[in-house]
Amino acid sequence: RKEVEQDPGPFNVPEGATVAFNCTYSNSASQSFFWYRQDCRKEPKLLMSVYSSGNEDGRFTAQLNRASQYISLLIRDSKLSDSATYLCVVPSNRDDKIIFGKGTRLHILP
Amino acid sequence: NAGVTQTPKFQVLKTGQSMTLQCAQDMNHNSMYWYRQDPGMGLRLIYYSASEGTTDKGEVPNGYNVSRLNKREFSLRLESAAPSQTSVYFCASSEVTGGINEKLFFGSGTQLSVL
């Protein structure tokens, strides 16, 4: 299993719909997890942090399933401005290495 | 507060030329990272430094060297550039609190083309 795996998409979703992505990770000892958003190959920007079971911020919900080793990102009432690439990040707490998933591309359709 | 400053923003090299990408952070972070991103790919870790004076290989270290000059600065050097190193390069830093990595702060990236 790769260290961090994501479905690359693209996900083409109509505006207003709900969309969810998953990210699986291999290091069972990881304790912090992050979702980043990246636009047009600009620098990634932090969207959400997940340290325990989950986190919610407005339309965005991130959940952690330690037993199955995946985190998910749910976007409700999607907006055109949500179109971006969403990157899953799982730091290794063994050696400070921080590995990114390949990202999931999301296109919100008007 | 500048955060992570990365230079240059753009660079064109000929095959075989050398160059150094500079990165500095003013947040007193211990950990710093260099990533590259190719079209359609996520960020791949080249090298990282968990603290001043230490560096470690990431996923794709071949063809690169790094220097952690002090706590603020972490440079990436291409000794003999190859077309396969054409990419966007990102520098980042983070803090480790209680053994847990906090979020990454990124520089704005360097678009490098090797002809």
gemmi code that builds the backbone of each chain (N, CA, C; Angstrom):
import gemmi

chains = {
    "A": [
        ("ARG", (0.849, -1.199, 0.000), (0.000, 0.000, 0.000), (0.878, 1.240, 0.000)),
        ("LYS", (0.539, 2.233, -0.850), (1.262, 3.486, -0.843), (0.985, 4.226, 0.465)),
        ("GLU", (1.898, 5.149, 0.808), (1.757, 5.836, 2.087), (0.456, 6.619, 2.180)),
        ("VAL", (0.121, 7.322, 1.102), (-1.120, 8.105, 1.065), (-1.736, 7.930, -0.320)),
        ("GLU", (-2.969, 7.517, -0.379), (-3.640, 7.310, -1.668), (-4.958, 8.059, -1.724)),
        ("GLN", (-5.185, 8.681, -2.873), (-6.429, 9.399, -3.121), (-6.965, 9.031, -4.495)),
        ("ASP", (-8.269, 9.093, -4.646), (-8.903, 8.958, -5.951), (-8.631, 10.255, -6.713)),
        ("PRO", (-7.948, 10.192, -7.865), (-7.559, 11.428, -8.559), (-8.718, 12.195, -9.184)),
        ("GLY", (-9.875, 11.490, -9.377), (-10.979, 12.162, -10.034), (-10.728, 12.254, -11.534)),
        ("PRO", (-11.235, 13.278, -12.237), (-11.940, 14.403, -11.622), (-13.377, 14.060, -11.220)),
        ("PHE", (-13.819, 14.740, -10.193), (-15.207, 14.668, -9.778), (-15.907, 15.866, -10.405)),
        ("ASN", (-16.900, 15.609, -11.236), (-17.704, 16.669, -11.850), (-19.059, 16.687, -11.166)),
        ("VAL", (-19.307, 17.730, -10.423), (-20.462, 17.763, -9.522), (-21.277, 19.022, -9.786)),
        ("PRO", (-22.604, 18.929, -9.870), (-23.403, 20.143, -10.073), (-23.404, 21.021, -8.832)),
        ("GLU", (-23.461, 22.303, -9.073), (-23.515, 23.267, -7.972), (-24.663, 22.928, -7.031)),
        ("GLY", (-24.383, 22.996, -5.732), (-25.401, 22.701, -4.727), (-25.395, 21.266, -4.240)),
        ("ALA", (-24.694, 20.402, -4.948), (-24.654, 18.991, -4.557), (-23.676, 18.781, -3.409)),
        ("THR", (-23.737, 17.585, -2.839), (-22.790, 17.163, -1.806), (-21.799, 16.198, -2.435)),
        ("VAL", (-20.535, 16.364, -2.099), (-19.497, 15.499, -2.652), (-18.566, 15.070, -1.530)),
        ("ALA", (-18.051, 13.854, -1.644), (-17.143, 13.337, -0.618), (-15.949, 12.655, -1.275)),
        ("PHE", (-14.781, 12.847, -0.683), (-13.561, 12.162, -1.133), (-12.993, 11.368, 0.035)),
        ("ASN", (-12.301, 10.309, -0.298), (-11.579, 9.542, 0.715), (-10.086, 9.593, 0.460)),
        ("CYS", (-9.354, 9.355, 1.528), (-7.899, 9.268, 1.455), (-7.470, 8.138, 2.383)),
        ("THR", (-6.744, 7.169, 1.865), (-6.264, 6.068, 2.706), (-4.796, 6.271, 3.022)),
        ("TYR", (-4.372, 5.818, 4.171), (-2.982, 5.982, 4.584), (-2.474, 4.670, 5.156)),
        ("SER", (-1.146, 4.501, 5.118), (-0.570, 3.210, 5.511), (0.030, 3.220, 6.916)),
        ("ASN", (0.417, 4.406, 7.410), (1.086, 4.477, 8.703), (0.049, 4.540, 9.823)),
        ("SER", (-0.158, 3.420, 10.495), (-1.193, 3.354, 11.529), (-0.859, 4.213, 12.745)),
        ("ALA", (0.400, 4.650, 12.842), (0.801, 5.455, 13.996), (0.588, 6.956, 13.779)),
        ("SER", (0.206, 7.365, 12.592), (-0.007, 8.789, 12.323), (-1.073, 9.354, 13.244)),
        ("GLN", (-0.828, 10.581, 13.714), (-1.748, 11.170, 14.694), (-2.383, 12.460, 14.219)),
        ("SER", (-1.869, 13.026, 13.139), (-2.460, 14.248, 12.620), (-2.676, 14.090, 11.121)),
        ("PHE", (-3.747, 14.701, 10.650), (-4.140, 14.547, 9.254), (-4.663, 15.897, 8.759)),
        ("PHE", (-4.429, 16.177, 7.490), (-4.812, 17.488, 6.978), (-5.395, 17.362, 5.586)),
        ("TRP", (-6.332, 18.225, 5.283), (-6.795, 18.437, 3.914), (-6.344, 19.827, 3.484)),
        ("TYR", (-5.676, 19.877, 2.313), (-5.272, 21.139, 1.722), (-6.018, 21.327, 0.410)),
        ("ARG", (-6.203, 22.586, 0.063), (-6.804, 22.940, -1.210), (-5.727, 23.613, -2.060)),
        ("GLN", (-5.695, 23.257, -3.360), (-4.722, 23.876, -4.259), (-5.420, 24.360, -5.511)),
        ("ASP", (-5.190, 25.606, -5.865), (-5.753, 26.219, -7.072), (-4.658, 26.424, -8.096)),
        ("CYS", (-4.923, 25.988, -9.328), (-4.074, 26.305, -10.481), (-2.588, 26.249, -10.158)),
        ("ARG", (-2.134, 25.197, -9.463), (-0.727, 24.975, -9.157), (-0.113, 26.111, -8.353)),
        ("LYS", (-0.974, 26.852, -7.642), (-0.448, 27.767, -6.649), (-0.087, 26.960, -5.412)),
        ("GLU", (0.457, 27.615, -4.405), (0.807, 26.867, -3.218), (-0.445, 26.329, -2.533)),
        ("PRO", (-0.362, 25.133, -1.973), (-1.514, 24.569, -1.243), (-1.837, 25.415, -0.019)),
        ("LYS", (-3.110, 25.447, 0.292), (-3.557, 26.177, 1.485), (-4.347, 25.233, 2.378)),
        ("LEU", (-4.125, 25.314, 3.672), (-4.784, 24.429, 4.610), (-6.285, 24.642, 4.590)),
        ("LEU", (-7.018, 23.547, 4.462), (-8.476, 23.590, 4.513), (-8.970, 23.126, 5.885)),
        ("MET", (-8.496, 21.941, 6.303), (-8.944, 21.408, 7.587), (-7.861, 20.549, 8.216)),
        ("SER", (-7.820, 20.549, 9.539), (-6.957, 19.668, 10.307), (-7.829, 18.629, 11.005)),
        ("VAL", (-7.307, 17.426, 11.148), (-8.043, 16.364, 11.848), (-7.082, 15.699, 12.814)),
        ("TYR", (-7.371, 15.805, 14.098), (-6.498, 15.207, 15.103), (-7.177, 14.055, 15.844)),
        ("SER", (-8.486, 14.038, 15.854), (-9.194, 12.960, 16.546), (-10.188, 12.346, 15.571)),
        ("SER", (-11.435, 12.285, 15.913), (-12.388, 11.567, 15.068), (-12.842, 12.397, 13.879)),
        ("GLY", (-12.846, 13.716, 14.019), (-13.314, 14.525, 12.914), (-13.308, 15.995, 13.229)),
        ("ASN", (-13.728, 16.782, 12.224), (-13.719, 18.228, 12.349), (-14.753, 18.785, 11.378)),
        ("GLU", (-15.437, 19.842, 11.782), (-16.438, 20.449, 10.907), (-16.210, 21.941, 10.873)),
        ("ASP", (-16.304, 22.513, 9.665), (-16.130, 23.944, 9.499), (-17.070, 24.405, 8.389)),
        ("GLY", (-18.230, 24.903, 8.798), (-19.206, 25.360, 7.809), (-19.688, 24.224, 6.926)),
        ("ARG", (-19.465, 24.354, 5.627), (-19.924, 23.326, 4.681), (-18.985, 22.126, 4.590)),
        ("PHE", (-17.885, 22.196, 5.266), (-16.851, 21.170, 5.156), (-16.789, 20.310, 6.418)),
        ("THR", (-16.731, 19.005, 6.210), (-16.581, 18.067, 7.324), (-15.489, 17.070, 6.983)),
        ("ALA", (-14.544, 16.914, 7.890), (-13.494, 15.907, 7.725), (-13.680, 14.855, 8.805)),
        ("GLN", (-13.574, 13.596, 8.430), (-13.726, 12.512, 9.398), (-12.549, 11.555, 9.290)),
        ("LEU", (-12.204, 10.984, 10.418), (-11.093, 10.039, 10.506), (-11.623, 8.679, 10.927)),
        ("ASN", (-11.223, 7.652, 10.208), (-11.544, 6.269, 10.566), (-10.231, 5.540, 10.784)),
        ("ARG", (-9.823, 5.442, 12.041), (-8.521, 4.845, 12.345), (-8.520, 3.344, 12.066)),
        ("ALA", (-9.621, 2.682, 12.311), (-9.658, 1.226, 12.114), (-9.393, 0.869, 10.655)),
        ("SER", (-9.988, 1.637, 9.748), (-9.812, 1.359, 8.321), (-8.734, 2.232, 7.696)),
        ("GLN", (-8.133, 3.106, 8.483), (-7.037, 3.965, 8.041), (-7.412, 4.819, 6.831)),
        ("TYR", (-8.475, 5.592, 6.996), (-8.759, 6.574, 5.970), (-9.351, 7.825, 6.602)),
        ("ILE", (-9.194, 8.929, 5.893), (-9.881, 10.154, 6.242), (-10.750, 10.568, 5.067)),
        ("SER", (-11.810, 11.251, 5.357), (-12.724, 11.676, 4.313), (-12.959, 13.174, 4.415)),
        ("LEU", (-13.331, 13.769, 3.298), (-13.706, 15.177, 3.246), (-15.066, 15.260, 2.581)),
        ("LEU", (-16.018, 15.865, 3.260), (-17.373, 16.038, 2.747), (-17.616, 17.519, 2.529)),
        ("ILE", (-18.090, 17.857, 1.341), (-18.438, 19.246, 1.028), (-19.936, 19.289, 0.733)),
        ("ARG", (-20.652, 20.063, 1.524), (-22.106, 20.201, 1.314), (-22.391, 21.491, 0.553)),
        ("ASP", (-23.533, 21.512, -0.142), (-23.973, 22.713, -0.852), (-22.806, 23.314, -1.647)),
        ("SER", (-22.237, 22.525, -2.525), (-21.009, 22.929, -3.217), (-21.218, 24.201, -4.042)),
        ("LYS", (-20.163, 25.009, -4.059), (-20.144, 26.277, -4.794), (-19.174, 26.176, -5.959)),
        ("LEU", (-19.364, 27.043, -6.948), (-18.438, 27.080, -8.082), (-17.005, 27.314, -7.598)),
        ("SER", (-16.874, 28.116, -6.549), (-15.548, 28.449, -6.023), (-14.866, 27.271, -5.315)),
        ("ASP", (-15.602, 26.179, -5.123), (-14.982, 24.988, -4.527), (-14.162, 24.199, -5.547)),
        ("SER", (-14.258, 24.552, -6.807), (-13.474, 23.867, -7.847), (-11.992, 24.052, -7.559)),
        ("ALA", (-11.306, 22.957, -7.387), (-9.885, 22.992, -7.006), (-9.399, 21.553, -6.925)),
        ("THR", (-8.144, 21.399, -6.562), (-7.595, 20.082, -6.244), (-7.467, 19.986, -4.732)),
        ("TYR", (-7.913, 18.881, -4.174), (-7.894, 18.684, -2.723), (-6.835, 17.627, -2.387)),
        ("LEU", (-5.907, 18.028, -1.571), (-4.754, 17.194, -1.236), (-4.860, 16.679, 0.189)),
        ("CYS", (-4.635, 15.399, 0.340), (-4.626, 14.750, 1.653), (-3.179, 14.702, 2.143)),
        ("VAL", (-2.963, 15.015, 3.386), (-1.615, 15.052, 3.949), (-1.587, 14.257, 5.246)),
        ("VAL", (-0.633, 13.338, 5.332), (-0.506, 12.497, 6.522), (0.939, 12.546, 7.004)),
        ("PRO", (1.241, 13.356, 7.988), (2.610, 13.388, 8.507), (2.979, 12.076, 9.191)),
        ("SER", (4.236, 11.709, 9.064), (4.745, 10.555, 9.797), (5.279, 11.048, 11.126)),
        ("ASN", (4.819, 10.508, 12.209), (5.336, 10.964, 13.498), (6.584, 10.182, 13.907)),
        ("ARG", (7.113, 9.388, 12.960), (8.354, 8.663, 13.251), (9.570, 9.474, 12.832)),
        ("ASP", (9.439, 10.216, 11.698), (10.629, 10.850, 11.162), (10.375, 12.242, 10.590)),
        ("ASP", (9.294, 12.880, 10.922), (8.943, 14.230, 10.466), (8.723, 14.322, 8.957)),
        ("LYS", (8.671, 13.188, 8.283), (8.394, 13.208, 6.854), (6.912, 13.514, 6.663)),
        ("ILE", (6.592, 14.372, 5.695), (5.196, 14.712, 5.412), (4.920, 14.388, 3.953)),
        ("ILE", (4.066, 13.399, 3.750), (3.767, 12.898, 2.403), (2.371, 13.346, 1.987)),
        ("PHE", (2.270, 13.793, 0.730), (0.990, 14.200, 0.163), (0.406, 13.083, -0.685)),
        ("GLY", (-0.908, 13.001, -0.708), (-1.572, 12.227, -1.736), (-1.471, 12.971, -3.062)),
        ("LYS", (-1.848, 12.301, -4.156), (-1.740, 12.917, -5.473), (-2.809, 13.972, -5.704)),
        ("GLY", (-3.811, 14.002, -4.848), (-4.845, 15.013, -4.974), (-6.057, 14.520, -5.730)),
        ("THR", (-7.191, 15.093, -5.383), (-8.453, 14.812, -6.069), (-8.937, 16.100, -6.712)),
        ("ARG", (-9.154, 16.045, -8.022), (-9.634, 17.230, -8.727), (-11.148, 17.303, -8.661)),
        ("LEU", (-11.637, 18.457, -8.310), (-13.080, 18.684, -8.202), (-13.482, 19.810, -9.133)),
        ("HIS", (-14.475, 19.546, -9.975), (-15.059, 20.580, -10.832), (-16.523, 20.736, -10.441)),
        ("ILE", (-16.894, 21.927, -10.023), (-18.294, 22.215, -9.721), (-18.911, 22.826, -10.973)),
        ("LEU", (-19.976, 22.212, -11.436), (-20.606, 22.619, -12.693), (-21.798, 23.527, -12.431)),
        ("PRO", (-21.905, 24.619, -13.200), (-23.037, 25.537, -12.978), (-24.357, 24.918, -13.427)),
    ],
    "B": [
        ("ASN", (4.390, 40.037, 8.590), (4.915, 38.684, 8.810), (5.045, 37.956, 7.477)),
        ("ALA", (6.275, 37.700, 7.028), (6.478, 37.182, 5.679), (6.122, 35.706, 5.569)),
        ("GLY", (6.291, 34.898, 6.624), (5.999, 33.468, 6.536), (7.155, 32.730, 5.880)),
        ("VAL", (6.894, 32.103, 4.729), (7.908, 31.377, 3.980), (8.193, 32.143, 2.693)),
        ("THR", (9.444, 32.529, 2.509), (9.863, 33.277, 1.324), (10.731, 32.387, 0.462)),
        ("GLN", (10.378, 32.276, -0.792), (11.047, 31.368, -1.717), (11.479, 32.154, -2.940)),
        ("THR", (12.739, 31.973, -3.347), (13.223, 32.667, -4.541), (14.094, 31.738, -5.387)),
        ("PRO", (14.133, 31.912, -6.722), (13.335, 32.873, -7.495), (11.932, 32.338, -7.755)),
        ("LYS", (11.076, 33.126, -8.350), (9.737, 32.664, -8.724), (9.762, 31.914, -10.054)),
        ("PHE", (10.642, 32.307, -10.935), (10.764, 31.657, -12.238), (12.246, 31.501, -12.568)),
        ("GLN", (12.574, 30.432, -13.277), (13.950, 30.217, -13.701), (13.951, 29.311, -14.908)),
        ("VAL", (14.771, 29.672, -15.892), (14.992, 28.825, -17.060), (16.472, 28.458, -17.085)),
        ("LEU", (16.747, 27.178, -17.185), (18.128, 26.688, -17.226), (18.348, 25.880, -18.486)),
        ("LYS", (19.605, 25.791, -18.887), (19.985, 24.852, -19.927), (20.442, 23.569, -19.257)),
        ("THR", (20.281, 22.461, -19.970), (20.737, 21.177, -19.438), (22.199, 21.268, -19.012)),
        ("GLY", (22.466, 20.785, -17.793), (23.833, 20.799, -17.289), (24.175, 21.989, -16.409)),
        ("GLN", (23.376, 23.038, -16.464), (23.621, 24.192, -15.608), (23.240, 23.870, -14.164)),
        ("SER", (23.781, 24.644, -13.260), (23.463, 24.460, -11.847), (22.751, 25.690, -11.311)),
        ("MET", (22.002, 25.478, -10.247), (21.366, 26.611, -9.577), (20.920, 26.198, -8.187)),
        ("THR", (20.677, 27.194, -7.365), (20.201, 26.976, -6.003), (18.904, 27.720, -5.794)),
        ("LEU", (17.910, 27.016, -5.277), (16.656, 27.622, -4.875), (16.759, 27.955, -3.385)),
        ("GLN", (16.383, 29.185, -3.068), (16.499, 29.645, -1.686), (15.139, 29.620, -0.995)),
        ("CYS", (15.170, 29.320, 0.285), (13.940, 29.309, 1.085), (14.271, 29.785, 2.493)),
        ("ALA", (13.446, 30.684, 3.004), (13.624, 31.161, 4.372), (12.271, 31.310, 5.047)),
        ("GLN", (12.223, 30.979, 6.342), (10.985, 31.148, 7.109), (11.290, 31.938, 8.385)),
        ("ASP", (10.327, 32.741, 8.781), (10.524, 33.596, 9.942), (9.596, 33.218, 11.092)),
        ("MET", (9.162, 31.959, 11.131), (8.216, 31.505, 12.146), (8.890, 30.640, 13.212)),
        ("ASN", (10.206, 30.545, 13.153), (10.978, 29.769, 14.125), (10.608, 28.275, 14.103)),
        ("HIS", (10.228, 27.783, 12.909), (9.881, 26.368, 12.787), (11.138, 25.506, 12.736)),
        ("ASN", (11.037, 24.329, 13.313), (12.157, 23.396, 13.238), (12.213, 22.660, 11.904)),
        ("SER", (11.060, 22.275, 11.376), (11.027, 21.404, 10.197), (10.823, 22.199, 8.916)),
        ("MET", (11.601, 21.844, 7.898), (11.453, 22.470, 6.585), (11.497, 21.401, 5.504)),
        ("TYR", (10.866, 21.701, 4.364), (10.655, 20.694, 3.327), (10.829, 21.310, 1.944)),
        ("TRP", (11.272, 20.476, 0.991), (11.228, 20.817, -0.415), (10.403, 19.776, -1.153)),
        ("TYR", (9.433, 20.276, -1.940), (8.580, 19.425, -2.758), (8.697, 19.843, -4.221)),
        ("ARG", (8.405, 18.917, -5.124), (8.220, 19.255, -6.522), (6.844, 18.779, -6.949)),
        ("GLN", (6.284, 19.498, -7.909), (4.964, 19.137, -8.412), (4.976, 19.178, -9.930)),
        ("ASP", (4.683, 18.046, -10.528), (4.606, 17.925, -11.979), (3.137, 17.927, -12.397)),
        ("PRO", (2.874, 18.263, -13.663), (1.481, 18.341, -14.125), (0.692, 17.076, -13.812)),
        ("GLY", (-0.476, 17.256, -13.218), (-1.332, 16.115, -12.914), (-0.887, 15.283, -11.722)),
        ("MET", (0.148, 15.745, -11.052), (0.672, 14.991, -9.913), (0.497, 15.801, -8.635)),
        ("GLY", (0.510, 15.091, -7.528), (0.550, 15.785, -6.252), (1.960, 16.251, -5.955)),
        ("LEU", (2.159, 16.715, -4.742), (3.483, 17.163, -4.324), (4.311, 15.947, -3.896)),
        ("ARG", (5.514, 15.882, -4.411), (6.409, 14.788, -4.032), (7.572, 15.348, -3.240)),
        ("LEU", (7.865, 14.727, -2.115), (8.884, 15.213, -1.199), (10.280, 14.907, -1.734)),
        ("ILE", (11.109, 15.938, -1.844), (12.473, 15.771, -2.332), (13.416, 15.526, -1.154)),
        ("TYR", (13.487, 16.488, -0.275), (14.291, 16.401, 0.944), (13.546, 17.126, 2.056)),
        ("TYR", (13.881, 16.782, 3.279), (13.346, 17.525, 4.399), (14.413, 17.645, 5.477)),
        ("SER", (14.131, 18.567, 6.404), (15.065, 18.817, 7.500), (14.249, 18.965, 8.770)),
        ("ALA", (14.460, 18.046, 9.705), (13.678, 18.059, 10.939), (14.198, 19.103, 11.925)),
        ("SER", (15.445, 19.501, 11.748), (16.006, 20.508, 12.637), (17.273, 21.055, 12.006)),
        ("GLU", (17.748, 22.149, 12.535), (18.986, 22.747, 12.035), (20.100, 21.713, 12.093)),
        ("GLY", (20.816, 21.577, 10.986), (21.945, 20.669, 10.942), (21.613, 19.254, 10.493)),
        ("THR", (20.334, 18.961, 10.274), (19.963, 17.618, 9.815), (19.166, 17.711, 8.524)),
        ("THR", (19.419, 16.770, 7.619), (18.627, 16.668, 6.391), (18.394, 15.198, 6.090)),
        ("ASP", (17.282, 14.898, 5.438), (16.954, 13.519, 5.093), (16.302, 13.465, 3.731)),
        ("LYS", (16.494, 12.328, 3.051), (15.909, 12.138, 1.735), (14.405, 11.900, 1.852)),
        ("GLY", (13.715, 12.405, 0.847), (12.293, 12.151, 0.744), (12.015, 11.091, -0.295)),
        ("GLU", (10.965, 11.304, -1.096), (10.554, 10.322, -2.090), (11.391, 10.367, -3.367)),
        ("VAL", (11.836, 11.568, -3.757), (12.516, 11.734, -5.045), (13.777, 12.582, -4.897)),
        ("PRO", (14.810, 12.115, -4.171), (15.980, 12.959, -3.894), (17.047, 13.004, -4.993)),
        ("ASN", (16.989, 12.060, -5.938), (18.076, 11.952, -6.918), (18.195, 13.211, -7.768)),
        ("GLY", (19.414, 13.717, -7.900), (19.678, 14.900, -8.703), (19.645, 16.195, -7.919)),
        ("TYR", (19.409, 16.094, -6.623), (19.293, 17.278, -5.764), (20.197, 17.161, -4.545)),
        ("ASN", (20.604, 18.317, -4.040), (21.254, 18.397, -2.738), (20.599, 19.525, -1.952)),
        ("VAL", (20.689, 19.443, -0.640), (20.097, 20.475, 0.193), (21.088, 20.903, 1.268)),
        ("SER", (20.831, 22.103, 1.786), (21.612, 22.614, 2.912), (20.676, 23.297, 3.882)),
        ("ARG", (20.754, 22.884, 5.148), (20.013, 23.608, 6.186), (21.028, 24.543, 6.833)),
        ("LEU", (21.124, 25.746, 6.304), (22.171, 26.674, 6.672), (22.042, 27.131, 8.123)),
        ("ASN", (20.832, 27.315, 8.563), (20.527, 27.702, 9.935), (19.047, 27.375, 10.145)),
        ("LYS", (18.474, 27.790, 11.241), (17.092, 27.413, 11.489), (16.146, 28.037, 10.468)),
        ("ARG", (16.490, 29.207, 9.958), (15.604, 29.940, 9.047), (15.676, 29.441, 7.607)),
        ("GLU", (16.859, 29.002, 7.166), (17.072, 28.818, 5.737), (17.319, 27.371, 5.338)),
        ("PHE", (16.716, 26.989, 4.217), (16.843, 25.618, 3.701), (16.903, 25.732, 2.182)),
        ("SER", (18.073, 25.472, 1.608), (18.244, 25.665, 0.175), (18.281, 24.337, -0.568)),
        ("LEU", (17.869, 24.390, -1.826), (17.840, 23.206, -2.706), (18.735, 23.472, -3.899)),
        ("ARG", (19.671, 22.588, -4.175), (20.623, 22.796, -5.260), (20.495, 21.710, -6.322)),
        ("LEU", (20.475, 22.160, -7.558), (20.563, 21.281, -8.709), (21.959, 21.431, -9.265)),
        ("GLU", (22.779, 20.411, -9.168), (24.178, 20.510, -9.597), (24.310, 20.480, -11.117)),
        ("SER", (23.505, 19.666, -11.770), (23.552, 19.531, -13.225), (22.122, 19.292, -13.700)),
        ("ALA", (21.451, 20.382, -14.031), (20.019, 20.303, -14.309), (19.717, 19.428, -15.534)),
        ("ALA", (18.607, 18.705, -15.433), (18.140, 17.849, -16.516), (16.698, 18.211, -16.859)),
        ("PRO", (16.273, 17.983, -18.106), (14.893, 18.308, -18.478), (13.864, 17.651, -17.572)),
        ("SER", (14.189, 16.489, -17.005), (13.251, 15.800, -16.107), (13.021, 16.570, -14.802)),
        ("GLN", (13.846, 17.577, -14.559), (13.687, 18.380, -13.350), (12.831, 19.623, -13.587)),
        ("THR", (12.321, 19.756, -14.800), (11.338, 20.803, -15.069), (10.109, 20.541, -14.213)),
        ("SER", (9.767, 21.510, -13.390), (8.697, 21.290, -12.416), (8.415, 22.591, -11.674)),
        ("VAL", (7.408, 22.542, -10.818), (7.177, 23.622, -9.867), (7.677, 23.136, -8.517)),
        ("TYR", (8.504, 23.943, -7.881), (9.109, 23.568, -6.607), (8.494, 24.411, -5.487)),
        ("PHE", (8.146, 23.736, -4.398), (7.587, 24.411, -3.235), (8.436, 24.125, -2.015)),
        ("CYS", (8.701, 25.161, -1.266), (9.331, 25.029, 0.036), (8.238, 25.169, 1.099)),
        ("ALA", (8.407, 24.484, 2.215), (7.413, 24.576, 3.280), (8.094, 24.407, 4.634)),
        ("SER", (7.415, 24.869, 5.674), (7.913, 24.661, 7.032), (6.757, 24.281, 7.938)),
        ("SER", (7.088, 23.640, 9.040), (6.047, 23.279, 10.006), (6.675, 23.156, 11.387)),
        ("GLU", (5.814, 23.134, 12.379), (6.257, 22.948, 13.747), (5.772, 21.589, 14.226)),
        ("VAL", (6.545, 20.979, 15.098), (6.138, 19.723, 15.708), (5.872, 20.008, 17.177)),
        ("THR", (4.645, 19.770, 17.618), (4.265, 20.052, 18.994), (3.854, 18.757, 19.672)),
        ("GLY", (4.545, 18.404, 20.717), (4.214, 17.170, 21.421), (4.332, 15.946, 20.539)),
        ("GLY", (5.262, 15.991, 19.601), (5.460, 14.858, 18.711), (4.486, 14.803, 17.549)),
        ("ILE", (3.619, 15.783, 17.437), (2.626, 15.801, 16.362), (2.917, 16.955, 15.416)),
        ("ASN", (2.977, 16.650, 14.114), (3.200, 17.698, 13.126), (2.006, 18.634, 13.053)),
        ("GLU", (2.297, 19.911, 13.090), (1.273, 20.905, 12.854), (1.198, 21.183, 11.364)),
        ("LYS", (0.399, 22.151, 10.982), (0.166, 22.396, 9.563), (1.423, 22.931, 8.887)),
        ("LEU", (1.448, 22.761, 7.575), (2.532, 23.262, 6.738), (2.249, 24.682, 6.281)),
        ("PHE", (3.282, 25.478, 6.231), (3.219, 26.808, 5.635), (4.082, 26.761, 4.380)),
        ("PHE", (3.532, 27.229, 3.264), (4.209, 27.105, 1.981), (4.732, 28.438, 1.462)),
        ("GLY", (5.842, 28.348, 0.729), (6.247, 29.454, -0.107), (5.392, 29.485, -1.368)),
        ("SER", (5.556, 30.501, -2.184), (4.687, 30.688, -3.352), (5.124, 29.888, -4.573)),
        ("GLY", (6.239, 29.174, -4.465), (6.632, 28.273, -5.534), (7.641, 28.863, -6.503)),
        ("THR", (8.410, 27.979, -7.148), (9.362, 28.344, -8.199), (9.032, 27.510, -9.420)),
        ("GLN", (8.749, 28.178, -10.527), (8.532, 27.484, -11.800), (9.885, 27.352, -12.486)),
        ("LEU", (10.385, 26.123, -12.584), (11.692, 25.866, -13.186), (11.527, 25.119, -14.492)),
        ("SER", (12.152, 25.638, -15.529), (12.167, 24.962, -16.819), (13.609, 24.666, -17.193)),
        ("VAL", (13.874, 23.422, -17.570), (15.210, 23.020, -18.005), (15.130, 22.622, -19.479)),
        ("LEU", (15.868, 23.347, -20.296), (15.788, 23.137, -21.747), (16.872, 22.199, -22.249)),
    ],
}
model = gemmi.Model(1)
for chain_id, residues in chains.items():
    chain = gemmi.Chain(chain_id)
    for i, (resn, *xyz) in enumerate(residues, 1):
        res = gemmi.Residue()
        res.name, res.seqid = resn, gemmi.SeqId(i, " ")
        for name, pos in zip(("N", "CA", "C"), xyz):
            atom = gemmi.Atom()
            atom.name, atom.element = name, gemmi.Element(name[0])
            atom.pos, atom.b_iso = gemmi.Position(*pos), 0.0
            res.add_atom(atom)
        chain.add_residue(res)
    model.add_chain(chain)
structure = gemmi.Structure()
structure.add_model(model)
structure.setup_entities()
